[in-house]
Amino acid sequence: MKRSNTLTRRRVGVALSVIATLGTLLATGAGAPAAGLAHSGKYPAGCPWMDTRKSADQRAKILLEHSTLGQKLRWLDEQSANSPAQTTFSGVTYPVQVACTPTVVYADGPDYVRGPAGVTVFPAQLALAGTWNDDLAYTKGKAQADEAFRAGKNVLLAPGISSSRTPLAGRTPEYLGEDSLLSGNLAAASIDGIQRGNKDQPVMAVVKHYIANEQELDRQTSSSNIDGRTLREVYDLPFAIAVDKSDPGGVMCSFNQVNGVYACENPIQNNLLKGEAGFDGYIVSDFGSVHTTAASLNNGLDQELNRPRFYTPANVEAALDAGQISMKEIDGAAFRVVRAYIKSGLFDHPLPATPSTTTSTPANKAVAQTVAEQGSVLLKNEGAVLPLAGGSKTIAVIGQTASNTPTDGVSAGTICAEGRNNSAACPNPVAPLDAITARAAKLGQTVTYSNGADPAAAAAVAQSADVAVVFGYAKQGEFADRTTLALDGNGDALIDAVAAANPNTVVVLETGTATTMPWLANVKGVMEAWYPGDQQGNAIARLLYGDVDFTGRLPMTFPKSLADTPTNTPAQYPGVFADGSTTRPAGSTAIRQVNYTEGLKVGYKWYDSQNIEPLFPFGYGLSYTTFDYKNVKVTPRLHGNRGTVTVTVDVRNTGIRTGTATPQLYLTLPSSTGEPGKRLVGYDKVTLKPGQSTKVQLTIDASSPDRPLSFWNTATHAWDTAPGTYQLQVGASSRDLPLASSFTIA
């Protein structure tokens, strides 16, 4: 599985346009698409847009040619577009929609299908990012879409992309890490899994949140102030990669302003997303992120989420009459929505008449467990304290989140997924305590437990055991940022107390971001499990006992302190008001100014360029075995700024058990470009038996959407490739790169 910038996602399954054979003619009418009819070229009378012999473009054009202005305007609002049999929405009345249009139901779902009962709660997206495994991202997207459709949802507002500018950002766990290539690749694979993975059960993906949506604090009343180069190279780039390597039906614009203009009415939607990136789907707002009618429609917003407020027929027609918009904008927006729905298969495959309330399956739970296993990262394993299958006789398990029995309202369900409290969404996960107890019993081991509410009592339990496994957690999610990188529930003090009582202490972290680990030197083992989903216990037990190898790698840098992070001044985060204060004046609706003055120095590029030693670097992760990297060879086939550079390296398992390496390729551009540090340009995952070696090949393609050889030239306002020497490094993480080479562009 090679994941360089040349990769085009392998399409698994069949195209959504290949559908069932001829069925029985159904009665036509608004909201009653004829399932199985159009699939052989026949379609209901009066519905020529149901002819699947025609392209999605042709079908959308035909439908709109048969529509009145009022019927076109229905597509510009989520509720009126998606409920064709209904005519009134929050007091706003529309004409009856044309016949044969589908019922469409949106569901939030960056991590799992939120809302319906009986679904699989997959791990947080940050755990998926920790897998560095695009094929698994596809499989997870496919499983999630399967459950969405059967639960009566055929659009997933997923996946999410950000650049993890600050580890305090509330929604960090629902995004895919700090690197553009990694997050863009994983997002593309997820989109393909959602949209292409399930024949006859089509679900459309809507990627979010575009753009520079990097904090929850004042997200609706803040401006992300960014220079044009940084906007393109850091914040737009992962979206551009995802759009190029997949084909999402929609993109959701964000709440915040960008350089003083709200994202959903910002020209960057047309200029960057639809223009430079070539996105041809539709843009939908976040809930409440629309502030105007004409400006939004003119600058690329196609559909308003939820009820009509600014995109009501009255508002749009008034803007049309005033000359603020033209029919071109209305027709264009309606066309993009209709085409996306048709292209995604929503017109040709109606949702089930009775949605299932038990969509989770053993197969999908197995996918969730695999994501939890492969996304967890082993950060420390001193003296081979892990795996636990050695001579330990008594295992002390400590911590509230290890058990399904709540302590002060905290249990395994609390950290099941992103959010402040997920117990309702995840009422009965496989608890780590239960899974560890069952696994220990197979070896004749004894497990004791303390909930950790009393550190002294927990220390006493730990002292009487051979090994202590202590769980630390931090809740994080939408609506609020974190204010610290410390653990919740006095977790750092608990770990200190347990480590003082037992020299063989292993820490299991369940967080949605980095944490600073002041106790790190006093414990022998640390694993980061993120928010591990409803199969968390099985995954954690299998990892701790060595039934599977640790293959996860960090998708974000773990700093030693908040002071070391890129956003370490008030003007950068949380942002300031006109008087320079970070505190919002009482009753004020002023816009918080968040200045992205760190520029390109985001994530590991900041730590590299500033020579700051992180606690754990981007790409880091231990295994139960060891690997050696040798014999790097570079073969440039470049003609100016076109062509490829092929890099090969020998990777060998030097340990005593089978394991998986994640070779990573980084590139440093010539100093004339002003690029800080290096950039990830390729990666792979290879599983090797003891002593086995393989040659890994990674290819840098100059024309790839991640623009590996390019920088944004502010003088020419274009992507450019500088002449000079390009330095290549290969290794196991962004700070463990034993091999180096170079090539020159004349």
C-alpha angles and dihedrals in degrees: 000000000000119000107186124138091268093067120121109193113259107242109229121195126005131313114268090237090066102084145158127312126261114309136186117293110260129206111268130226142117110314094013109103112182106246111213096007106093092042094088094039097271122114140178117281111269094022108090089157087072091069103114092192084079126073123256089253092054094045093049091049092050092049093051091046087059093047133093120225090260091052091050090051090057089072091059094070126055098225097045092042095049103041103053095170091059124076106182125061121179090333095314114119126207132181119260110281122244116272126271097032118140134242105244124193123193121211129187108237124149089141106012138348100286120209108026120091122236098038128132111260102220121199120272117283089248087064089052088051088053090062093064082205118131093182090057090048088056091049092048092049090051092050092047092049091049090057093042094056095046089048089056099261122120102173123058118198090220160167109026126214132193135143098240091237091172126018088220093069109121097225097048092114093057093055133072106248139268104299123087097213096046095045093041093051093046091047091051092050091048091050091051091050092050096045104032106026103084122054113218092004101081120185124180124220124223111194117215155243111006113214148010090328093157105147141034097212106102090345091163095043104040135090122219101214109203136162116241096251094052091045091058102036098043114019105027096038100076090050090049090051092049092048093048098045095043135016111241116193093220147010123209119220119221137244099245132085120246112213091341099314123098111251094236092058097032119121089228087081090067099029102045109016102035094024114038096020094042095226108173100178125089131279117228126188128240114248107289096358095117116096105165141028108214098032092049095048094044092050099051111277106138104176136024114222121239118348123009113263109141097011096056116136090249094053095044094045091048090053089048093050091048092053092242090123135014135217086261091071093044094047092044094052094046091046093053092050095046093044092051091050092049094043091051092052097247093128094053103042115049120206117259113279090231114034116221119247093199106052098146113105134188089250092054092046087053089055090051090051091048091052090050091049098045095040097052113098127214105218102173135013108167116184090001090281084165139095098053093212090094128089099310112127102182125039119194113205113197134181143065096257093055091073138054089222106093121235112195087345095305124116142138088289091060093070097031091113143347113307142077094273123001100176091113094049092042105032099159115022122167097271118223091229092058095045094046091048091052093047093047091052090063088062096041092251126147123230124204126186142209123176089218096231088126108044092198092054090045091052090053091053090047093049093059094053133080092226130016120209109194124187122216124187144183123193117223138163151116123337099032139047123223118253097205142028091223121110122263125245093036086292097157091056090047092053090048091053094048093046091051089054099044125032090201098065122154120192123210110198120204105186140133096225144011121311128197101229103208088184095055097113091052099056130068101212138031130179126180109216096170111200097330104194131230094313092055098122095054092048096046094046093049091050095046092050095045095243084134130021124249103253100160123114128195114267090193138036119260108215125207090232142356088254089066095057123103093247098058101137126073092240089058095043134041086000131228143253128231092280092052093252123135091209119089112237113245111275093001123142092190118142115253109229111223109188117205093203092148084076114182092357098101126139117342090354088068094051092045096048094044095043091236116158109225124212088240122359130230111277094023124140137136128228134203086252136039134244137207126209120206146153105032113193126187123200115184118198098177131149106189106304094343134083136044143289115213118204123190127186134175114236119192132186104230096178136084101255139048114273145160124248125199107207111198128200121207130186130203115202123217114284090244089074093062091227113157116232122322134316132222109247102166146003141176140188120225128178114210136182119229109294093006120134132194137182112239119204122201123180128206110206114196090208095053116123091245087064093220096184097037142086131189107260107215092194095057096026090229141099109273140184116218124219115241144069120328116203120216126198129183130192150099101301142356089276099036105066110142097168127067138175139150147210134200133233111204 
